[in-house]
Amino acid sequence: MSGNELKYIEKVFESNYIAPLGEYVNKFEDSIKNYTGTKNALAVTSGTAAIHLALRVLGIDKGDDVLASTFTFIGSVNAILYQGANPVFIDSDKESWNLSPKLLNKYLCECDKKPKALIVTHLYGQCADIEKIANICNLHGVYLIEDAAESLGATYNGRHTGTFGDFGIYSFNGNKILTTSGGGMLVSPNKDWIDKAKFYSTQAKEPFIHYEHEEYGYNYRMSNVLAAIGVGQMEVIEERVQKKREIFKWYKEFLKNCDEVEFMPELDNSRGNRWLTAMIFKKSDYNEIMKALEQVNVESRPLWKPMHMQKLFKNNKAIVDGTSEELFKKGLCVASSTTMNKGDVQMICDVIKDNLI
Ligand SMILES: Cc1ncc(COP(=O)(O)O)c(C=O)c1O
């Protein structure tokens, strides 16, 4: 927490307005608009809900194909299933570890059935090659949804991730760079779409004094209490990004002579938020490193297991060239909390070095 969250929560309680609407919901949406430059924002219960609303508003339906990064967390793609649509997975490239524009373009040029949309993830807070990806989507008439759940504060050519597509989403889940304990934000340059998403997020109530329904909706709106936490958190977002980037720099500094270690790259003209420092080991077994870190009470985790490798998606189409499988086999994300200091990172790096081949 940054310090002001409790004060804002108290204000919410004083107002006796703890419903899923109120002053702080509006303030939180405004702070995201001011920070990212997006025109329209809707605070919701989670990043997953935000993706679901985007798909619903875009009319994604049963049997439609929706492209998605395979190297991601399942929260990116579950909502495709909620709509009865088929995820089609695209592999990463080596330059960004995120979705490959080349594979995307090749698939769109050759496929028989045109996908309706693409959900591209900016994984671990690092930018995908988003300008190229947006151009390809434009060219082929495919809607673009940016999963910026992990990348609030990351920019490409000075523009925030989440603002290049038809929709962008952010997550404020407990482990994110900024948290409301649970929550999400849907953003779009299109006001009508955000208005429609708001309608669906509040049970699709028609504008009558009595309760009138022509369509089904969801209960996805963020509560005023959680939005108050979000407003407090947004006051320190830039500090958080700077600290995360500093932590990454320390890792890089302490492991600079280790040829065995390769870090998640950063594309030219981009600034990732380095939400989690992610690295691969060329020959060393990451399980050994993970165990050794556990011994000193430090958590680390394998990189996300690609979606096309999950049993759940064994029958789904995947356009892959082995890149994300290789990353999954070789990679770890390491402790990156903004409460860490340089000494903590040095200790972790000493353990890593002791366990390299
Ligand atoms: C890449 C990615 N997409 C989507 C989500 C889903 O967000 P939420 O947990 O807020 O539903 C998360 C995080 O949890 C995520 O890391």
The ligand as an SDF file (V2000), in Angstrom:
LIG
                    3D

 16 16  0  0  0  0  0  0  0  0999 V2000
   -1.6490  -11.9120  -18.4850 C   0  0  0  0  0  0  0  0  0  0  0  0
   -2.8630  -11.9250  -17.6170 C   0  0  0  0  0  0  0  0  0  0  0  0
   -4.0770  -11.8660  -18.1940 N   0  0  0  0  0  0  0  0  0  0  0  0
   -5.2040  -11.8380  -17.4800 C   0  0  0  0  0  0  0  0  0  0  0  0
   -5.1650  -11.8700  -16.1030 C   0  0  0  0  0  0  0  0  0  0  0  0
   -6.4630  -11.8930  -15.3850 C   0  0  0  0  0  0  0  0  0  0  0  0
   -6.6100  -10.8380  -14.5100 O   0  0  0  0  0  0  0  0  0  0  0  0
   -7.5200  -11.0280  -13.1860 P   0  0  0  0  0  0  0  0  0  0  0  0
   -6.7760  -11.9260  -12.2540 O   0  0  0  0  0  0  0  0  0  0  0  0
   -7.6760   -9.6390  -12.6580 O   0  0  0  0  0  0  0  0  0  0  0  0
   -8.8120  -11.6160  -13.6310 O   0  0  0  0  0  0  0  0  0  0  0  0
   -3.9160  -11.9050  -15.4460 C   0  0  0  0  0  0  0  0  0  0  0  0
   -3.7410  -11.8720  -13.9930 C   0  0  0  0  0  0  0  0  0  0  0  0
   -4.2350  -12.4370  -13.1270 O   0  0  0  0  0  0  0  0  0  0  0  0
   -2.7390  -11.9650  -16.2140 C   0  0  0  0  0  0  0  0  0  0  0  0
   -1.5460  -12.0500  -15.6300 O   0  0  0  0  0  0  0  0  0  0  0  0
  1  2  1  0
  2  3  1  0
  2 15  2  0
  3  4  2  0
  4  5  1  0
  5  6  1  0
  5 12  2  0
  6  7  1  0
  7  8  1  0
  8  9  2  0
  8 10  1  0
  8 11  1  0
 12 13  1  0
 12 15  1  0
 13 14  2  0
 15 16  1  0
M  END
$$$$
